[in-house]
Amino acid sequence: MNEKDKKKIFSQVQNFPSMSGAAAKLLALLDDPDTTPGQIEEVVRYEPSLTANILKLSNSAYFGLPTKVGSVKQAIILLGWKRVTQVVMTSCVSALMAKPIVGYELPAGELWRHSIGVSIAAEMLVKELKLQSAHEVYTAALLHDLGKLILGSFVKSELSVIEAKAADGIAFDEAERLVLGMDHAEVGAEILKSWSLPAEVIEIVRWHHDPGRAVKPTVGIDIVHVANVLCLTMGIGIGREGLRVELSPMVTARLGLKPAVLEIVASQTLQWVDELRDMFKK
Amino acid sequence: MGVADMKIGKEGDQLVTHALGSCLGLMVYDPVIRIGGLLHAMLPLAKINEEKARTNPYMFVDVGVPELFHQLYDLGGQKNRLIVKAAGCGKPLGDNEAFRIGERNFTVLKKLLWKNNILLESEDVGGTFSRTVFFDLLTGRTTIRSNGQETEL
């Protein structure tokens, strides 16, 4: 384990940009049941790109409604709180995750595509498996690989050592831990702690590769674990990590996962992912 | 080209598909008239989502592969000349029945080829790496880039 790297990683977590002011304000408002649509509109009014993204996403086929949404107020009323929170997070994350990720060898836009892919696949899995799951699953799925933004440059400089470890047939995230002292899931959880996100979201991000180590197992952790592996098999955000991810047999047993369910979810996810990606390309 | 997609090309074209995980990459080439096609199929059988299969047959091996051959025949490709190569069909670590999508993709391909008396010239399938395929339609040369290494298929 490399203590020097770990120290450097922690210092980068501390210096990591905070969530945009408007996003943080909005998330706080959305958490408060007494908030009125007018208050939301007030915050968004001064953020033209966020307004544009909320409208674009609200009119997308994935989030979409039969009627065309023309104002943020209308989007809130028609989509509901939960969906609007997701739309705001999706918009904020797009700016953060658009760049290429070194080390993991993800070209520009691919981490973003993977993040929305896992969010969509997670929601589809919840639906197909008829599970009760809280709305934080979407947000956590969207943020699950945030740690790669910091860890990427460390992975790049130690790539040959990490590859040598991974050659023994261990998972890539385990090789990260052995060589760098931390994996991207832990780094991501540290960033989200500094953003003061809800504990449920942080737990999902922290254990998305290693659900067996979560103190309190949750449906959210299990679902994001599976959705992540599924998107990688579909080639969405696969990069250097490849399919060197360990699937937890405990989780697949717990969820009663059958090949048909995975394949239905995969067949539906791809179209939505491409639709949302194309929307942000413009 | 992307996932669940197919492209046909001629001499002078290069077909490229990125990030094959469990998906099947199938390269078919007629060296005499120098045409070829590349399929990037995601799932083994169309029956899992028939509506999707109607709008995009290239998502599925069982309907995408025949479609690729038919399009090459329409352009003058001849069955006895076709060179067929396969790549992809990887699998995550651990042994999990539900995640054998790649193996099932390859099994469906082999059955289809066997039924139609077509031989697979070469293959680079399975394992845990992502693969990118470069298919040159002047020479039929197929190169696989995977984990920083390039090999000819």
Interface residues (C-beta under 8 A of the other chain):
Chain A: E163 G169 I170 A171 V229 L230 L232 T233 M234 G235 I236 I238 G239 R240 G242 L243 R244 V245 E246 L247 S248 P249 T252 L257 K258 P259 A260 V261 L262 E263 I264 A266 S267 Q268 L270 Q271 D274
Chain B: G2 V3 A4 H18 A19 L20 G21 S22 C23 M42 L43 P44 I48 N49 K52 M59 G90 K91 P92 L93 G94 N96 E97 A98 F99 R100 I101 G102 R104 G127 T128 F129 S130 N147
